[in-house]
Amino acid sequence: MATGALNGIRILDLTSVISGPYCTMLLGDLGAEVIKVEPPEGDTMRRLGPPQRGGFSAAFLNFNRNKRSVVIDLKKSRGRDLVHMLAVRSDVFVENYRPGVAERLGVGYADIRRVNPKIVYCSISGFGAKGPHANHPAYDPIIQGYSGLAMVQTGGKGQPSVVKMAVADKVAGMTAALSIVAALHSARVRGVGQYLRVPMLESMIAFTANDSFYGYTFVPEDEFVAQAPRNASLDPFRTRDGWIAVAAVTDAQYQRLCAAVGHPEWWDAGTNRRERIRALLRGLAGLFPERTTAQWLAALEAADVPCGPVHDYASLLRDEEIASNESFIVYDHPQAGTVRAAGPAARFNETPMRMWRMPPVLGEHTEEVLREMSLDRSQIEELRAKEVIN
């Protein structure tokens, strides 16, 4: 039984792939009841690539805990009616169809608000509603490029690079989850719901620009663009047996860094700071391969220089810091077997975020949810016979 901060809130989830399911999973972790409405073929992520076991893909498992699965064919009018009935009993409706699809299916905001004026209705889309790309398809690499994030990652060769994960999808999902929680509070105070639009592009711009936009902060920007510092984040350094991340920022940290590696002369106060740092980085790149990561970490930590190991997942799972904080959870799924997942990040002392329901089999809860809506066995069997439900 859920005991989280959103216990008592019901989410009607008509999303698929990553952005929407990540949003609703976060709300489920917070204790909300999430009813995942899937088409007869299921969420695309159920079938997305290896690895798979017991009929579950790792991709689906990692974004769909704390949900009940209901299969309803929205292309049939009876299916649309069932979703309307569910919406009457829900606090939140979330969809991430391409613009216009929800309306064609009869589950757009106007349709749902008509049956439940207090509903918080959230649409996650690729682009904003007004621009020329409003109806364009949007996948994560497209949004990373469009938002400027790929250019922020430009390396020494000047080639833009995308972050090798679905960062735009997940940022949009987190933005949507935060917005939904705020809208729920407003609905409680004002007595009416509202329509939330959360475009992936806008979410990524809001996420990326704050600390990579300095040259364009002052308007007009002509005289300031060249003054803006480049991204000061240092790439990891190779050591004898791996890699190490170092993040000196202040002059005092740079001085301690030079002393810790045995070359205090590298921080020469008589030269230009930018040139000093460049020379220091060249020196470190040549020096770090002489010793192991553990040796360098011990020396730098003793000197109070910000640093850390560079993990792959195999080493991350063995790290004492990760084990001590139980950053990953392990559970036994009846079909998928023993499963490992990243746990919720926020720690509540009274209403904890946690996994209280395993990722569902396709349509596992269809009959259970319909019975809660007071449909009897004969009605359910009729819907099943007409392939409205599974």
N, C-alpha and C positions, 0 to 999 in steps of 0.2 A: 504494500500500500504506500502510495506517495505521501511524503510529509514535507515537501519542499515549499518554498515561498509562494509558488503559484498553485498550490493544492486547491482544488475546487474550480479551477479555470479549465474550460474545454476548448480545444483547438481542433478545427476541421481543416485537415491538411490535404490539399489537392496538388501537391508539388512532386517533382521528380528530379533526378540527377543529383546536384549538390547544393546549390544556393538555397532552395526551399527546404529540402530535408535537413540541412545543417541548422537552419533557423528553427525549425520545429523540434529537432532533437535538443537544442539548447533549452527551449521552453519546456520540453519534457523532463530534462535533467533538473529543471527548477520546480518540478512537481506537477506541471499541467498535465491533464489527460489529453493525449493526442490521438485522434482517429485519422489514420492514413487511408484516404480513399484512392484506390488504384484501379486502372482499367483492367479488363480481363487478362491482358498479357503481362500486367504488373509494371512497376517502376523499371525503367531502362537499366538502372544500376543493378538490378537483380541478375542480369545476364552479362554485365560488362566485364569481359576478360578474365584471365587468371589473376590470382589463384582463386579456386572455388572448392568447396567441400560441402557435401550434404545438401546440394541444391542452393547454397548461398555463396555469393561472391564476397570477397573481402570488402569490396567497395560498398556494397549494400549494408553489410554489417556495421561499417564504421560511421554511417550517417543515419541509422534508423533504429536505435534503441529507444526504449520508453514510448513505444507506439503500438496501437492496435491496427491491424490491416483489415480493411473492408473492400471487397471487390464490387464495383458498381459500374455498369456500362452507361456512361453519360450520353451516348449517342442514341439511346432509347428514352422516350419521354418518361417512362416509369422510373428510369434511373435518375433523371433530373428531379423528379418529384421526391425521391428518397433523399437526395442531397438537400433539397429545400427543407425536408422534415428534420434532417440532422442539423441544419443551420439554425432552425428555430431554437434548438436546445444548446447551441454553442455560443461562446463568447468571442471567438476569433475565427476568421476564415482566411486561409493563406493559399495563394496560387502563384505559379511561375510559368504559365503558358505564354506563348508568343502573344503580343497584343492582338485583341480581337477574338481569340479562341474562346475564352471564358464566356464572352457575350454570345457567341454563336452556339455554345453548348447550353445556354440558359442559366449560367451560374456566375454572370458578371456582377459587379457591385450593385447595380440597380435591381437586379433580380433578387439578390440575397437581402439587400436592405428592405425590400418590400415585405419580406416575411419576418425580418428581425431588425428593426431600426436601431437596436443597441449594438449591433455587430461591429467589431473592429475588422475591417476587410483590408488585407495587405496583398498587393500585387508586386512581385519581384520580376523585373524585366531587364533586358540588356541595356537599352538606351532610354532616354527621357521621352515623355509623351508628345513633345512639340516639335522636335527636330526632324530633319529629313531621314534619319535612320530609325525613327520610332518603331517601324515594323520589321527592321532587319534582324536576322538571327545573330546571336552573340555568344561566343564561347570564350573561355577564360583568356587564351592568348590574344584574342582580338581586343579585349578590354584592357589587358596589360599594355598593349601597344598604343591604343587610342588614348589612354589616360596619362601617358607619359612615364609610367613605371618602367617599361622596358628601356627607355632612354636613360633613366636614372641609373640603371644597372650597367651602363656602358663601361667597358673595360679600356685598357690601354690602346687597343686597336680601333677604338671608336665604333665598335659594333654593338647595337642594342641587344639586350638579352632578357628573356622572360624568366621570372622566378619559376623553378621547376616544380610547381604544385598549383592547385586551383585556388590561388590566393584571391583573385577577384570574386569568385563564387563565394568563398568563405567570408570575405569582408562584407559582401552584400548580405549574406545570411546573418552575420552578427549585427549589422546595421538594422536589418529588419526585426530581429529579435528585440533589440533595445527599443526600437520605435513602437513595437507592439506592446511592450510592457508599459511604456509611457502612455500610449493611447488607452490601454485598459484602465489606468489610473484616472485619465480624463473622463472616460465613460462612466466610471463609478461616481465621479464628482458632478458631472454635467447631465448624466442620464441618457446620453446619446452616443452612438458609436461614430466612426469616421472611416474614410477611405485613405489608405496609405499607399503611396507609390514609392518603391525603392529600386531605382535603376542601378545596375551593376556599375555603369560608367560613372555616375555621380558618386556612388559609394567609394570607388577607387580614387577619384580625384580628391575627395574629402580626406581620404586616408593617406594619400601619397604627398599631396602638395605642401602640407604644413611645414615640413623641414627640408624640402627640396625646391622651394619656390622663392627663396629669399631675394634673388635678383629681380623678381617681378612683383615684389610686395609693394614697393613705392611706385606711384604713378605720376608722371610718365616714367617708364623704366629705363630709358636710354642710358643714363649715366650710372645706373646701379647694376646692370646685368653683369658687367665685367668685374665688379667689386665682390660679387657673391662668392663665398668659399665653395670649392667643390666638395662633394660628399667626403667627409673626413673619415668615414668608416674604413678601417684597414682590412685588406684581404688577409686571410690566415697565412702564417709562415710555415714552411716545411721544416720539420725537425728530422733527427736521425731515424725515428721510427713512426712518424706520423705528421700531425699538424698542430699548431697552437694559434689561438686568437689573442691578440694584444690590442687594448683600446686605451692607450694613453691619450689624454686630451689637454690637460693643463701643463704649463711649463714645469711645475714641480714634479708631475708624474713622469714627464720625459727625462728630467734629471735623474730621478730614481731608477728609471729604466736603464739609462746609460750606465749608471753605477752598478746596477745589478748584473749586467752582462759583462762587466769588467772594462768598460771603455767610457769613463766619465768625460773624456776629452771630446767625445762625439757631440756633446751638447755645448757648443761654443757660442757664448753670449755675444760675441763680436760680429756674427754673420747674420744675414737675413733669416728670419724664422722659417719661412717656407723652404729655403735652401737647406737649412739645418735639418729639417724633418726629412727632406728627400735624401740627403746624405746618410742620415741615421737609418732610414728604411733600407737603403742599399747595403749598409753595414750589417743590419740584422738579418737580411736575406742570406748573406754569406756566412754569418756566424751560427744561426740556429741549427743548421744541419749537423753541427759538430757534437750535439748532445741530444739526449732523448727528450720527448715531451714532458715526462715526469720530472726530469732534472730541471728543465727550464721553468716549469710551473712552480716547483719548490723555491727556486731562486727569486722569481718575480713576485710570488705571493709573500715571501719574506720581506720584500722591499715595498709592499703595498702598491704594486702596479696592477691595474685591472687586467686580468687575463683569464683564460680558460681553455679547456681541451676542445678539439674539434671532433665531434662524435659522428660515426655512422650509427644506424639503429642497433646494430649488434653490440657496440660498445656502450651506447647510451643505456641500454637495458641492464647493463652490469654496473652502472655508475652508482656509487654510494648515495650521492645527492638524490638521484631519482628514486632509488629504492626506499630511502628514508622518508620521503614525502609521498610515497605510493602514487606516483604520477601516472602509472598504468594500472589498469584493472584486468584481472583474468577471471573468466567465468566459463561454466560448462553449458553449452547450448545443446538442446536435445537433438537437433539435426546437424549442426555445423561442428559439433565437438568442442574441444577446449579452445577458447577464443581470447585473444589479448586485444585491448583497446586503450586508447588514451582516455584518461578519466577527466571529469569536469575540472576546470582550472580554479574557479573561485571556491573558497572554503567558508561556509556559513557555520557558525557555532550553534545556531538554534534550528535552522531549516535547511539542512545540507542538500547540495546538489549531488545526485547519485543515479546509478542505473537501478531502476526498480522493475523494469520490464525488458525482457530480451527482444532483440529484433524479430519481427513476426514472419511466419510463413505467409505466403500470398493468400489473402482471404481468410486467414486463420480466425478472425473475430467477426466475420460477416453476420452469421446467425446470432451470435451473442449481442451485437450492437443493435440489430433489428428487433430482437426480443425486448431490449431495453426501451425501444420506441413503441412497444405494445403491439407489434405485429405478431399474429399467432402462427402456428406451424403451417397451416394450410396456405396462408398468405405468402409465407416465405417459400414454400415449395412451388407455388405458382410463379413467383418471381424467378426462381431458379429454373423452372421448366421453360420459361420464356427468355432465359439467358440474360436477364437484367442483372442478376447477381451470379456469383459462382456457386 
